[in-house]
Amino acid sequence: MARPHYSSRLEDWFNVGLQAILRRRGWQERIIPQVGYGNTEFVRVLARVVLGRDPRNQPRYDEDQVIRGWRVFVTAPAVKVPVTVTVSGQTFEAVTDRGGFIDLTVPVVLPPGWHEILLGVHGDRQARARIFVPDPDATFGLVSDIDDTVILTMLPRPLIAAWNTFVRDEQARRVVPGMAALYEELLADHPGAPMFYLSTGAWNTAPTLTRFFERHGYPPGPLLMTDWGPTNTGWFRSGQEHKRTALRRLAREFPNVRWVLIGDDGQHDPQLYGDFAQTHPDHVLAIGIRQLTPAEQVLSHGLPVPNTDPGAHDPHRPTAVTVQGPDGHALRPQLRAVLAHPETT
């Protein structure tokens, strides 16, 4: 096995040293659960463990609270900490990774619907995580990007974006009109269907995003995010590869589901979704792309037109039907028309 990149070794050295200092000051582990999911063979548990002054007096991450944006980025991961995971009366052991994360797949089969599981550190300070198991007969699923697809990142006003993200409270973020209603309507037409939010954003923001979705009426679902910073191969991980890997995994885990993939044209979603539709044509029902304004495009990638990648999917090869619009109100009738005649896609 190749030696990890020196950037990851540097980060590990810093985290281990910081952890030792904080523990001497009495800081203890606190579990931040994420929404997990399952199928007819397993349950996937997602969570993060960080250090806090006193876990008993810390605010719960699932409460509708007001938190300054910078706080979600300033955390101390609890590295190599044993965590117990109890699912349907069965207990499993896991160990946090170099970022304090738990991504554990356990061979437990739960019935369709929402479930609660228990997470614990050192046998106490239990946290509850939610797990969604789609209907095993479901053939429809929804995958959505987050930034600039469901949340306006205020890219045309970068100073205000930075102020809202790092200084003001989390409620300063704005919603993309019509997207929540669109998602609710699509899922209402397909009870028991899986819903995933796929983003290149950092796991640190997951609790903030979960509260944002609840306030603005977005349907709940697992967040598939990534860990910013050094990796075993370099200074930063590839956001595009994270999305490709997640989509391929969903195709394997839900082989009978055809997905509606929704993103925006500010970065690489059209190309990523198009590539996936070409390599997995039986797994994509339609692609919906939110169109950014020219000003948003400039600040996203430097040009006032949608981002294109010459090395992306071959336009001459067949792919899924793609619809475009500036918001959920514009995408809704187009997607409804496509889904009304799925045999043509």
N, C-alpha and C positions, 0 to 999 in steps of 0.2 A: 504494500500500500504506500502510495507516494506521500511524502511529508506535506502537511498542510501549508498553504501560503503563509508567508510571514505576517501578513496583515491579520489573519485569523488568530495566529499565535499571539500577536500583540494584544488583540481584543480579549482573548482568553486570559492572558496575564493580568490585564486591567480588571476584568470582571472578578477573577479569583481574589485579587488583592482588595477590591472594593467590598466584596462579600465578607471577607475576614474582618475588615474594619467595622462594617455595619453590625456584624454579629457581636463583636465586642461591646458595642454600644446598646445592645439589647434588641436589635431589630430581628423580626421573625418572619417566617414565610406567610404569604397570603396568596390564595389561589384565585385566579381570574378565569372562570369557566367560559367557554365558547359553545355555540350551538354545534352539536355533532349530528351525525346521520347514520343510517344503517340500511341494509337490504336483507335479502333472504338468507344471507350467510354470515354477516358480521355487523358489528357496530364500530364506528370510528369516533373516538373521543379526542376532542381538541381543548387545550387549556394552556395557561401560562402561570408560572409561579414566580412571584417577585418578593422582595423584602420590604417590610414596612415597620414603622415604629412600634405600633401595637395593633395587630390585626383585629382585636375586639372593638377598637374605637375608630377603625377606618370605615369610610363610607362604602356601602355595597356598590359594586359596579353595575348592577342591574337596576338601581334606583334612578328615578328621573331627577337627577341633581344637576347643578350648574357647576361646571369645571372649567377652569382656564385652560386654553388649548395646549400650552407648553407642558402642562403636567403629564399629559399622556405620553410624551416623548422622554421624560426624565424618570426612568425607572431603573431599579437595580435587580437584574435577573438572579434568581436562585438557581445556581448551577449544580448539576449532579445530585439533585435532591430526590429521594424515594417518594413516590406518590402512590396511594392506593386508589383504585378505581372499582367501584361496586356497581355492577349492572345486573338487574333482575336477580339480586341475591347472591351473585357470584362476584368474588373479589379478585382483582388482578393487580399486579405490581408494574410500575413504570418508573423511569428515572428521567428527570428533566435534562434537556440537551444544553449545549453551550449558550443558548439564549434564554434558558428557563422554560422552554416549551415542552409540551406533551402532545404527541400525535400518535395515538395508540389504537390499533385495530384489534378487537377482541372477538372470539368466535361465539357470540351470543346472538340468537335470533329473537327479535321483538316483534310483536304484532304491529300492523300499520298504525300510524298516528304519532302523537307526541308523548314522550316519556321523560322521566327524570332519573338521573343517575347521581351517585355520590362520589365526591373526590375528597381525599384527606391527606394530610401531611403529618408524619409522626403519630398517626392514630387519632388525631383530633383536628380541630378547626375545619370541620367538614364544609364543603361547598357543594351546591347543587348545579348540575349542568343539564340542559335540555337536549334531547335527541329526537330527530324526526325520521320516521321510517315511512317512505312512500308506499302507496298501494302496489303490491307486487304485479298487478295487472296493468299498471299505468304505462301508457305509451307516449305520453306528452310530458315534457319538462321545460323549465325556464332557467336560463343562465343570464345574469346581468352584470355588466361592468358597474362601477360605482362613480368615480370622479368624472364629472361632465356628462354622465349618463343619467344618474339619479340625483346627484348633488352638483350645484353650481359652485365651481371652485374660484370664481371671481378672477379668472385669468386676465381679463382686460384691465384689471385694476390691481396690479401686483402688490403695491404697498398696503392696500386695504386687505388683500388676501393674507399677507403675512400678519397683519394686525389681528385679523379675525382668527387665524390659526393658532398663533402663539400667545396673544395677549388677552383678547376678549374671550367670553365664555363660548362653549360649544354651540349654543343656540343661535349664534350669529350666522351659521351656514344656511344657505338657501336651497330650496328644492327645485328640481326641474319640473315645470308644470305638466300635469297629466300623466306622469309616469307611474305614480302609485296606483291611480285608478286603473290604468292599463293592466298592470300586473295583477291586481285583485280580480279584474274581470276575466283575464285569461285563466287564472287558477280556479275561479268559480266555475268555469266551464269544464274543468277537468279535476274533480275532487280527488284528493290523494296524490296529486302530481308533485314531483320534486321541484324545489326552487333553490337556486344557489346564487350567491353574490361572489363574483370572481374578480379580484382586483390585484394590482401590483403594489398596493399600499401596504404599510407596515402593520403588523399585528398589534402594535401599541394602540392604534386608533380603533380597534374592533369594538371595545365597549362604548366609545363615543358614537360610532356609526350605528350600533344596535339601538341606542336610545333615540338617535335621529330617525331611524326607520319607524320606531314605535310612535313617535310624536307626529309623524307625517303620513301615517297610514300605510306604510309599505308592508307587504306580507313578510312574516318572519321566515328565516331560512339560514342555513349554514353560510358563514363567510369563509372563503378560501383566499387567504392573503399570504404575505411572505414576510420574511425577516430582513429588514434593511441591514446594510453593512457588510463587512468582510465575510468571505466564504473560504472553503478549503482550496479554491483555485484562483482567487483574486480579491480585489478590494470590494467589488459590488457584485451582487447576483443579477442575473438577467430576468427582467420582468416579463419579457416576451416568452422566454422558455418556461417560466413559472406558469403562465396561462396555457401554453401548449401541453405541458405535462398534466395540468389539472383537467383539461378537456379530454385528453386521452384516458385518464383514469376514470372519469365519469362514463365514458363510452364502455369501458370494461365492466364497471360496477353495475351499470344499468343498461344491459345490452338490448333491451326491448324498447327503450325510450328514444323518441325523436325530439331533439331540442330546438327551442326557439332561442337564438343567441342575440342579445341586445347589447350594443356598445355605442361608441361615438367615433367620428371621423377625425378627431384631433391627433390621434397617435396611430396605433397599429391594429386596432380592432377589426377594421374591414379585411385587412390582409390575413390576420390570425384566424378569424372566423372562416374566411374563404378557403384558406389552406385546410382547415379542419373539415369543412364540407366536402372538399375534393378527396381527402384521404379517408373520410368516414361518411360517405354519402347516405348511408342508411340511418345515420344518427342525427341528421340535421333536417329540420322541417322548414325553417325560415330564419333569415337574418334581419334584424332591425337596427338601423344606424341612426343615431341622433346627429344632426348636422350642426356643427358649431358655426358661430358667426365669423365673418372675416377677421374681426379683431381678436376673437378667441383663437383662431387658427394661427395668426401671427405670433402670439405669445406662447402658443403650444409648440410650434416647430419652426417658426421664422418666415412662413409664407402665408398669404391670405387665402389659400386654397387648401382643400383636404390633403392630408399627408398620404403620399403614395410610396411604395417600395418596389423598385424595379425587379427585385428578386422574389417578389411575392408570388401568389398562385397564378397559374397560367389562365388568362381570361378566356382562352379558347376551349378549356376543359369545362364540362358541365359542373355546376355548383348549385347551391340552394337559392331559392328566390330571395332577393334582397330588397327591402323597402327602406326609404329614408324620409326624415322629417325633422323639423327643429325641436319638437317636444313630443310628449306622449299623446297629446290631442291629435297631432298630425299622423303619428304612427298607428294609432288605434284602428281607423277604418281600413288602412292598407293591410295590416296584419289580420284583421278580421276577414277580409276578402280572401287572403291566402289560406287561412285556416279553414275557411268554409269549403274549400276544394283541395284538400291535402293530396288527393290522388294526382294532381297536376304538378306537384313539386318533386 
